[in-house]
Amino acid sequence: MNAYSVSLDFTKPSLFTRIALSTQIPLAMATTVNKTVRVAAAQMTSVNDLMTNFATCSRLVQEAALAGAKLICFPENFSFVGDKEGESVKIAEPLDGPVMQRYCSLARDSNIWLSLGGFQERFDDTHLCNTHVVIDDAGMIRDTYQKMHLFDVDVPGGSSYKESSFTVPGTKIVSVDSPVGRLGLTVCYDLRFPKIYQQLRFEQKAQVLLVPSAFTKVTGEAHWEILLRARAIETQCYVIAAAQAGKHNEKRESYGDTLIIDPWGTVVGRLPDRVSTGIVVADIDFSLIDSVRTKMPIDKQRVSLDL
């Protein structure tokens, strides 16, 4: 299992830094056929400027393509983080609007799949959908998922959020086939609700779970990694969690710590700086997925509980 991270300093050439990895899974658990494919996860600090964020995403896409990734995953609100109340609804667009079409062209021109988690898709004049969009390397939208669990929370420390005041929740669980396996689509706060991941794994046969996020600094410090590793372990899936990081404006700060986790719960990709802009790259090993699931066949051992 190989993993790399790239932290971008735009005043210098980008460098790929090898991360030393350890795994608790014996090498004997892998099959003789080496079936791997490379993925990337981005970390960024989006602002309230669509073109600035697109320029950052474009640079990260080029880094991922040069590293040989077939898919790059971006965090929630990759294209825009509002500075004032109502800004996100104001800039929201349909999927065939110019913002998403720009990203479709980026995928096609770079010959890479994009996971765009948390796009402000227009619903009406006062509401949007928080939509996870998967685009293939021909620039076509393969599928979309609308965030089901909305962040209505009083965070310890005084900050309050009410995503439902401007967001319409989704109603459908979504998975999609890709060159890096069958993807299970979620967004951020969904992470706290295991049932959606159970359904993606056991009913929709997902192999890789995508969790694009913008966790707050407080909740991230307390729960981010442990929740992601739990979802990986209980589903025996890879988890790719692209994260917003750092201060977006005077009122909003995100935790960061973009991670890629294998089906055994081992972190196999992580940026060395929790809040820097950059990408982390790792290999999805299909033989590892098969081996973990064969040796611990929880899909066959599950008991239906009517409580």
N, C-alpha and C positions, 0 to 999 in steps of 0.2 A: 504494500500500500504506500503510494507516494503522495506527498502533499507539499505544496509550495505556497508562499505568500508573497504578495507584491504590495508594498506601501509606496504610494506615489509622491515623489517630490518633483514638481513640474519644472524646477530649475536645473535638474540633473537627469541623465538617462535613467530609465526604470531598471531595476535589478530584480531578479528572481532569487529569493533566499530560501534555501532548503531548510525545512523544519524537521528536526529529529523526531521520529515517531516511536511509540511503543504500543504494543497490543497485548491484550490478555488472551487472545485466541491462538492456540497452537497452530503452527504452519501446517500440521497434518490435517487440519480441518478443511483446508482448501483443496479443491479438486485439481486434477492434473491439467485441465484445460484452463488457461489463463484468459479470462474474459473480463476486460476492463475498458472503461471509457472515462475520459477526463471531463470534470465539471469545474465551474468557478462560481464563487459567491462574492458579491460586491459589498463594500462598506463605504458610506458617504454621508455627507451632511447637507441635505437638501435645503434650499432657501426658497423665497417667494419670487423666483425668477425662472420661468420655464426654459429659456434658452441657456442660462447658466447651468442648470441641472442637466440639460441635454448634452452640453459640451463635456461635463464630467462623465456622464454615462458613456458617451462615445469613446473617450480615452480609456475607460475601464474595459469596454468591449474589445478594443484593439489589444489591450494587454492580455485579455483572456484568449483571444484568437491566436496571438503569438505563442501562448503557452500550450496550445493544442486543445483547448476546451471545446466541447460540442454544445454546451449550454452554459450561460451565465445568468445567475439569479440576482435580481436587484431588490432592495428593501421596500417596505411599505412607504408610500408617499415619495417615491423616487423622483417623480417629475415636478413635485411642488409641495412645499410646506408653507402654509399661510402665516403671515405676520399678524394679521388682524382677524377678528371674528367675521365670518362670512366670505372671506377671500377664496377659500377652497370651492365653495358652491359657485361663486362668481366665475371662476376659470374652468369649471367642469365642462367636459365635452363628451359627445357620443364617441363610440369606438371608431367610427369612420371619419372623425374630425382630424384636423391637421396635426395635433399633438401625437396621437397614437399612430397616425400614418407615417410620421417622421421616424418613429421607433421601428415600424415595419420596414422602412427603407434601410435603416441601420442594420437590422438583422440580415436582410437580403444582401446588402453590400459587403457585410463582414462574414457572410456564410456561417452564421452561428444562431442557435436557438436562444431566445430571450424569455426569462420568467420575470414579468413586471408586476410585482405584488403591491396592490394598494393604489391603483389608478383612480383618479376622481372622474368617474363616469357619470354624465348628467342624467338625472332622473326627471326633475322638473325645476321650476324657478327657485325652489327653496330647499331641495334635497338632491343628494347624489348617492351613488352606489360605490362602495369601496371595493373595487374590482381587480382581481388577480388575472392577468392576461398572459397567455403563453403564445409566443410567436415562433414559427419555424424558420429554418434557414433560407426559405424562399420568400420570407416576408409576409406569410399568411398567418392570420390568427387561427390557431388550432382549437382553442377552447378558452372559456372564461369562468371564473368562480367569483361570486359576490359574497363578501364577508358576512358570516351569519351571526357571530357573537360580537356585539358592539360594546365599546369601552365606556361604560357609564360607571365611573369609579371616583371615590374620594381617596386620593393617594395620601398615605401618611406623610405629614409635613406641610399639608395645607392646600395642595393643588387639587382641583376638581375637574373632571372631564365628563362630558355628556355627548358622546358621539351620536347617539340616537336623535339628538335635536336637529341634525342636518343630514343623517345617513339612513337610507332604507336598507334593512337587513336582507341578505339572500335567503333562499329556501332550499337550495339544491347542493348536494355534495358532488364534487367533480373530480374525476381523474382523467388523465390523457396519456396516450402512448407517445414515446419520444425515443431518440437514439440513446438516451441515458437511462432507459427503463420506463416503467409505468409510473407517472408522477401523480401524487396526491396533492391537491391544491388547497391551501389554507391561507389565512392572514392573521398575524399578530395575536390578538386576544383569544382567538380560537385555541391557542396553545393550552389554555387552562381547562379545556373541555375535552377529555380523552375520548369520548364516544365518537366524535367525528373521525379521529385517527383510527379507531378500531374498525369503523365501517370502511374507511379507505383501504385498510390492510386486508380485512377478512371478507368483505363483500365486493370490493372493487379491485382487489389484487394489486394494490400499490406496492412498489419496490423502493421508491424515493419520495419522501415527504418534504414539501416545500413550505417554509414558515417565514415569509418576508415580514419584517417587523420594524416597529419604532417604539420599543419599550422605553418607559421613563427611566431616569437614572435610579430612582428609589426602587422600583419594582425589578429592574434589571439586576441590581446588586444582590437582591434577596433571592430571586427565583429563576432568572433566565437560563443558566446552564443546566440546573437540575431538572427543570421542566423539559428541556429539549432532549436531554439524555434519557429521561424516563419515557418520552414518546418513542425514541429510537429502540429502547430495550423492549418495551411492551408490544411493539409492532414488528420487531426484527426488520426494520427498514433503515436505509440511510435517511438522515435528516439534514437538509441544507437550510440554514437560517441566516439570510442576509439581513443586515441591521443598519438602521440609521444610527449615527454616532455624533456626539458633541453638541455644541450650542447652535441652534438654528436661528435664534433671535433672543431678545432679552427675556422672553417668557417661556421658552421651550428648549429643553435639553434632552437628548436621547442617550441611552446607555451604551450602545455599540456592542462590540465583541461578536462579530460575525463568526459563525461556526459551521463546520461540516462534521457530522458524527456518523459512525458506522453502525451496522445492525447489532453489534455487541455492546454499544453504548460508549465506545472509545472516541474521543475527539481526535480526528485525523486531519483537521485543517483549522487553523486559527491565525489571524493576523497578530504579529508581535505587539502592535500598539492598538489598544482597545478602541481608540477614538480617531485613528487616522483614516484617511481616504485611501482605498486600495482594494486589491482582490486577494482571495485565498483560493488555491487550486488543489484539488485532490482527485483520486481515481475511484470511480464506482466499480467495485469488484463483484460481478454477478455470481461468481463461484462462492464468494464469501456469504452472500445472501442465501444461496441454496444450502450451503453447509450449515449455517446457523439454524436455519429453519428445519433442516432434516434431523439434526442432532437434538433439537429441542422443539418438537412438533406441536407448538401450542395451538395451531389452527385446528388440529384434530382433538386436542385435549380440553378445549373450552367447554364449560358447562353453562347451559342456559339457566339464568336465575330470574325468577318472577318474585320480586320483593314487594 
